[in-house]
């Protein structure tokens, strides 16, 4: 019986403490970088390029397939880098 009373008391205390926390009492959230999605895309492209080179060394890809796939990935990477530079320029204009 005592165990149940302690469990109920602890549960009520936790519930009251949880409900008593207000949004203003919480620390502010870290601001998210506008470059996160571009950095993730860039990392995936680099990883795909490494995988592509590995598959070429294993003989899973022909030289023609490797060249075509590499070119497509490099074009995608160039686009991501251009988007990153455009975003940086846009942010610099806003702060200036």
ABEGO torsion letter per residue (X at the ends): XAAAAAAAAAAAAAAAAAAABBAAABBBBBBBBAAAAAAAAAAAAAAAAAAAAAAAAAGABBAAAAAAAAAAAAAAAAAAAAAAAAAAAAAAAAAX
